[in-house]
Each structure stands twice: as structure tokens, then as C-alpha cells.
Amino acid sequence: MRLPSWLSQHLAALRALLLLTVALGIAYPLMLVGVGLLPGLDDRAEGSLISRDGTVVGSALIGQHFTDADGDPLPRYFQSRPSAGGDGYDPLTTGASNLGPESVVDTPDAPSLLTRICARSLAVGALEGVDGSRPYCTADGVGAVLSVHRENGLTGDVTRAVSVNQACPAQPFINTFEGTTVECANPGEDHSGGVITPVRGTAPEMPAVPADAVTASGSGLDPHISVAYAELQAPRIARERGIAPADVAALIEEHTDGRALGFMGEPGVDVLALNLALDA
């Protein structure tokens, strides 16, 4: 007896589903587990964990924060870059913030990417004793952004200018813009009618605080920092631990990984390995 064509098609689809389920849902994962148990690969498959005195202190693949219970940096340790993974370096919520160059205006729910960068730069500058100012940032650590209203919408004389990231009664970062007094932002006010205008300010072209000190990696898990960020922290480490700056510099060089394949990316400093070497 010949089956109807619609039934034959459904049975063929069912067989394909069962075959692919067995092959890709069972056999393939088991094969990968077996490969991960091979000598030389088993450590990486289990997370490349690092132990000290029998206690797991971290992973060679995942960064971590070196902060106290209040989230403040521990001055005796090199600090990692920011992380957008959950509360920080959470492998279960790995990923970027999805905020880009156009995220310059704060909202009631969250600060903009620009304000986050400005605040982080000020904090790092204060910790390391350097100038934490950056272009397009105010002195109080928010994005230096105006909502500029003009007579003809996009053209004409300025009729109103509002510092959108400085809520009243804050003093705006500049007094006037094109002859018009700059106002602080009234909470809840809609500024979409104006032209959003970032103001560069007088910060140096090359900030003292490196970019990786104020931005998270794409994965949010990167265990490395730039050599420049490590060198910025070196004087603090030497001072807090009472050791020679040359010894700190030597440890930084010892724990610096070169470019991938010799030419991709930039050298990076393994923060966990460097801090463990300091403790040793």
C-alpha cells in the first residue's frame, strides 16, 4: 500500500529530525567532551583554572576585579579594565554593553556610554594621581553635551542651549554657547527638539588615562590590560608595596603577552598572573 505523499513527506522529515538529533545533539557533544579530556587539553576544557596554595583564585581566560567589599579598588593590586558582563566578568552574561558612539545623552534609567567613560576616567585619574580629563567630558565626570535649539530648527541663531547631562541645580560646564546662556537640565524634560551637540572642551588630545581603563572589551571577560594601563598603575603599586619601581616594571614585562600570531592586536598584560607574582 502506497502512503499518501503528504504522509511520506512528514515521515521523511521525522527521520531527518531524529538522525540530526542523534548526530548533532548527542554524538557530536560527546565527541567534544572526549577531545576535551585528552592530555594537554583537559586543563583548558575545565576552564584553565589557577590555584594558589590549593585554592582556586581565578582563570587564565577570564578577568576579575580586585576590589573590596564596597567595590572600591584595592590599591595594592593592579586593576582590570571595566566589564559589561553582569556585575563584572560573569561568564553567564558575557557580552558588550551594546552602547555605541551615539550614546551621549543620559536617561533616567542609565547613564550614556560617554558619561560612563568620563566618570571612569576621573576615578582612574584620582586613583593614579594623574589628570583624568578627556575630550567631550565635563569637570564633574559626565558627557559634555548640549541640546541646542535654533530659530529655524537646524539653522539660524541659537535660542536655547541646555547641558542635558547636568541636572539642575548643577552649574553647566560652560556659561554660554554662541552668545546664549547655557541652562542646566530640568529632570524629565524632553530635549529631543534641539540638536544634540557634544563639546570637546580643553582636555588634552591624548588623555593620561588609556582607553582600556575606561571601556570594556567586546566579551566583557578579557583578562588583559594594555601595557600603557599597567605602566600607569606601576607607581601606585610600588608605593603601596614598598618595592622598587624597577622591580614592578620587570614584573610587568615578564607578564606581558605578545601580539596574537606575532602581528594581530596589541601586547596585553595578564592582570591576575601579575598580581599573583606581586603577592609571591
Order of alpha helices (4+ residues) and beta strands (2+ residues): alpha-alpha-alpha-beta-beta-alpha-beta-beta-beta-beta-beta-beta-alpha-alpha-beta-beta-alpha
